[in-house]
Amino acid sequence: MKSILLAATALTIWGQAIVPGNAKVEGIVEKTGLMSGKKHLLAWEKFDGKFNVTPPRVELAVETASLKVLDDWIGDGKKEDVRKEALGKNVLDAANYPQIRFASTRATGDTASAFQITGNLTVRGITRPATLSVKRTAAGYEGETRFLMSDFGIKPPKAALGAVGTKDEMTIRFAVGASK
């Protein structure tokens, strides 16, 4: 998958700076109906926060409007349509909610391999509990959480009288790599 350069200010791991080009935040939303089996791959280009292993902690603030659509199955014009829909009033409502946030409250598991970080996820000004499943990789750490968009006041988009739609579930993934 294509690397995304992200503004990763103030990220730390074991007190070391994260290499800015070696961090990403992505979202995945699956399609329904006639487009079943397809997925929208979204990436945010601007975020900041902290990722610490000892003690395990994640704080992340994503600039909602920095969203890019990375789908390889639609053209550029359609990508812009998807982006506008995602940032619009019915989905992320970036004009009124400029950030998506996660703040951890506790961690369980072995930080040398795989662990869970529980915290609060805020989307569209609504905060709900969420758990990140995190694993150590050769390059650093990867994690993800899944949630229902409807829990955050988002009605999954539909078109063509419902023949094409979006599942209610969204996956948010992140990856961070430590500098040597």
C-alpha positions, 0 to 999 in steps of 0.5 A: 500500500502506498505510504502517506506522508502525514504531519505527525507532530509530537508523537513519541515512543519510548521517548523517541520521535516518530519518523513523520513519513512513517506514520498513517491514519486510515479509515475503511468503509465497506460498500453494500448492495450492487457495490458489495465487496468494494471498500472505500479506503480513506486516509487523513494527512494531518494529525498529531498526538502521542503514542507511548509504550511504557506506560501504554498511552495513545492520544490522537487528534485527526484534522477531519478535513485532511481526508483523502480517498485512496480507492483504486477502483474509482476515478478521480472525479468520483474520489472527490465526490466520495470525499465531499460526501464523507466531509459533509453534514450527513457524515463527518460534518467537518465544518462543525467538527474539525477533529476526530479524537482518541484518548486512552484510559487504560491498557492491557496485554503485553506491549512487546507483542500485542495489547489493547488500549481502551479509551474514548473516541470522539467523532462529530462531537460524540464520545464513546468508549473504544478499544484499539487492538495494537500489535508490534511489527518490525517497523513499529506498531499497528492498531485498529478499532471498529465502531458503528457509524450510527453510534456517532450520529452518522447515517450510512450513505445510500444511493440509487434508492438503496441499491448502493450503500455503505455498511454501518461499521467503520474501521480506523487503522493507524501505524507508527514507526520509531526512529532509530 
